[in-house]
Amino acid sequence: MLDNERFEQYKIGVPLIDADHLNLFMQVARFNERLQSGMSTEDLGKSLNFLDKYVAAHFAREVLPAKKC
């Protein structure tokens, strides 16, 4: 389940980054739910690989607005 209060703490007012944060929180919540329900080792690996790539892409995008300052 997504914790909206926690998500609100990460809003920075940049729509692309805020959308990334929301998507990341949703993906982590989904991962946690699937982990709790007993996902297979293969699915665990796929999910972790996806999260790793998503986080790397997110931080690359997050640096772009900071460089403009």
C-alpha positions as a Python dict, from the first residue, in 0.01 Angstrom:
ca = {
    (1, 'M'): (0, 0, 0),
    (2, 'L'): (128, 346, -93),
    (3, 'D'): (187, 583, 199),
    (4, 'N'): (61, 917, 61),
    (5, 'E'): (204, 1119, 351),
    (6, 'R'): (550, 982, 287),
    (7, 'F'): (516, 1041, -86),
    (8, 'E'): (419, 1406, -25),
    (9, 'Q'): (756, 1460, 147),
    (10, 'Y'): (934, 1384, -181),
    (11, 'K'): (740, 1623, -404),
    (12, 'I'): (972, 1895, -533),
    (13, 'G'): (743, 2078, -774),
    (14, 'V'): (902, 1942, -1092),
    (15, 'P'): (630, 1735, -1262),
    (16, 'L'): (867, 1480, -1424),
    (17, 'I'): (1052, 1416, -1098),
    (18, 'D'): (733, 1411, -890),
    (19, 'A'): (586, 1155, -1132),
    (20, 'D'): (906, 949, -1102),
    (21, 'H'): (882, 958, -723),
    (22, 'L'): (518, 849, -732),
    (23, 'N'): (595, 567, -975),
    (24, 'L'): (892, 455, -767),
    (25, 'F'): (684, 447, -449),
    (26, 'M'): (413, 248, -631),
    (27, 'Q'): (669, 1, -770),
    (28, 'V'): (828, -51, -427),
    (29, 'A'): (484, -99, -267),
    (30, 'R'): (393, -353, -538),
    (31, 'F'): (727, -529, -490),
    (32, 'N'): (671, -547, -114),
    (33, 'E'): (320, -690, -158),
    (34, 'R'): (447, -954, -400),
    (35, 'L'): (739, -1036, -171),
    (36, 'Q'): (500, -1084, 121),
    (37, 'S'): (284, -1317, -88),
    (38, 'G'): (577, -1542, -176),
    (39, 'M'): (709, -1449, -520),
    (40, 'S'): (936, -1691, -700),
    (41, 'T'): (1313, -1646, -707),
    (42, 'E'): (1289, -1566, -1079),
    (43, 'D'): (1025, -1297, -1021),
    (44, 'L'): (1229, -1159, -731),
    (45, 'G'): (1531, -1122, -960),
    (46, 'K'): (1324, -957, -1234),
    (47, 'S'): (1168, -714, -988),
    (48, 'L'): (1501, -619, -834),
    (49, 'N'): (1654, -574, -1179),
    (50, 'F'): (1366, -347, -1282),
    (51, 'L'): (1395, -139, -963),
    (52, 'D'): (1771, -108, -1008),
    (53, 'K'): (1733, 21, -1364),
    (54, 'Y'): (1441, 249, -1273),
    (55, 'V'): (1628, 408, -983),
    (56, 'A'): (1938, 465, -1198),
    (57, 'A'): (1728, 627, -1472),
    (58, 'H'): (1540, 836, -1216),
    (59, 'F'): (1857, 975, -1059),
    (60, 'A'): (1992, 1056, -1404),
    (61, 'R'): (1673, 1255, -1473),
    (62, 'E'): (1679, 1413, -1128),
    (63, 'V'): (2025, 1561, -1191),
    (64, 'L'): (1905, 1746, -1504),
    (65, 'P'): (1696, 2013, -1321),
    (66, 'A'): (1973, 2055, -1060),
    (67, 'K'): (2230, 2128, -1332),
    (68, 'K'): (2012, 2413, -1463),
    (69, 'C'): (2042, 2596, -1130),
}
